Amino acid sequence: MVGSIFDGKWGYIDKTGNFIISPRFESAAGFSEDLAAVELGGKYGFIDRTGKFVIPPQFDAADSFYEQMALVWLNDKFGFIDKTGKFVIKQRFTQAFGFHEQLAAVKVGEKWGYIDKTGNFVIAPQFDYALNFHEHLAVVTIDHKAGYIDTTGKFVIAPRFPYAHPFIDQLALVGLDGYGYIDKTGTIVVTPQFPLAFDFSEGLAAVSIGGGTYAYIDTTGKIAIAPQFSDTGKFSEGLAAVQVEVKDHYKYGYIDKTGRFAIPPRFDYVCRFRGHLAAVRVDRKWGYIDRTGKFVITPRFDDIWGCGIEPLGS
């Protein structure tokens, strides 16, 4: 079930393209843990898969449910609710992220720390910035330098990077004099050398070689797919979205891990494959293709959820 916009309103379609929840919302997110955050009348609530409100619209903003709790914003503060809509952690944070690996990064005053699901701080607010835990480590910043802590708050990798991403598949993207990658000991495994780089996915990562051209490297830093693309996305289900110039126009298609086009570049914009389908835009309308590039849902939607809100490289 995918959120789509039609005539200015959001609803939900099935894999045949039929609306199973009619478009009536001002904004809508995808389903997570069987509920979806939607906006109606300027307030956010949560619906089930029939379109019925389980939690009535009452919040100023709302994130999706993760680990049975959802981050919501009300009266200029963030808090967490359960699936009945009850506040289990009262709104008192100036900024926050949803729970991940049983902890949530939250900001109180000018500092970030981490709470458990009772709302108690397990890592006291002490960081200038903090991201959620991934693979049992979290990126935190002190004095404009980023490092990595474990779930006790102890630094496993000292703060020394001007830029750092969470760990994905045992490697993390970091910036020094350029972008490169480290392992969980903090050892540099791919020398920071690229003007721009993205996280690894399915063993490959897109990197800029300079001059607006992108290639893909493997986990040793070796070029796996030669530089030839003007934009790139993560590999998903064995395919990655890339942009190339076609007859004086830039178009997106999908390559396999050899760099060969599995779906020729003919789309104005695209999303990664999820569940063997990918959303693509042609002539300002969105539809869905299968892995052969065939349209299974013809382009007719003004927008779709889950792609426009993320850069291809993310």
C-alpha positions, 0 to 999 in steps of 0.5 A: 500500500503506497501513498499517492497524491491525486488532484491535490489530495493524498490517498493510498493505492495497491499494486494494481494502482487502484485507490483503496483509501481514497485521496482526502488527506493534505499529506500522508506517510507510508504505513509502518507497523500497520499505521500511517501518519496523515494530515487532515484539517491541519492536524496529524493523526494515524489511520489503519489500512482501511483508512479509519482513524485509530488516533484522531488528528490532534498533533502539529506534526507526526512521524511514523511508528517505530518500535511501537512508538511514534514521535509527535510534535505538540505545543512546540515540543516533541514527545512519544505516543503509543498506538492508542495515541496516549503519551507514554513520554510527555512532550518536553524535547526541543528536538528528537528522533524516533526510537531505533535499537531501543534508544532515541536521540533527544535534545533538551536545552542546547544538548543532545542525549539518549532516552529509553522507552520509559523516557529516562536518560540512559546517556545524559545530554552532553553532545552538540548533535546526535543521531540514532543508533545503527549497528549498535553505534551512534554518531555524536558531535562535540566541538564540531567534530563527530565520533561514535559512541556505544549504548553506554555513551562511551566513545568507541571512535573518538570525535575527529571527523568534520562529517560522519554518517551512521554505520551501514553494513559495517562501514561508515562514510566520513569526511576529512580532506575528502570523503572515505570510509571507516570500519568499527574500530575507526580504521580508515578502509577507503582513504578519504579522497572523493569530493562527494560520496554516499553510503554502501548498499549491497556492497557498492557505494556511489562516489563523485570522481569530480567534474560532476561525474559519479562512479561506484566503488566496492568495499575496498575502494576499488572502482567497480563501475566506471565513472559515467553518471551525472546522478546516482542512487543506492542499489536496491534489489540488485538495481540502482537508479542513475542519470545520464545524458540522452540526446541533450536531455538528462534521463534516469534508468537502472543499472545492474552491478556490472554497470549495464543498463537493465532498464534504459534511461528514459525517465525524468525522475525515479525511485529505488526498487521496493517490492519489485516495483519502482516509482518513476516520473514521466511528463510530470506524472508518477507511475510504477514499473517492474524490473523489466521497465514495463509500466504496471501502473500508468503515470497519472499521480501528481506525487508519491510518498517515499521518494521525493523526500529523499535524495537518490544517494540517500 
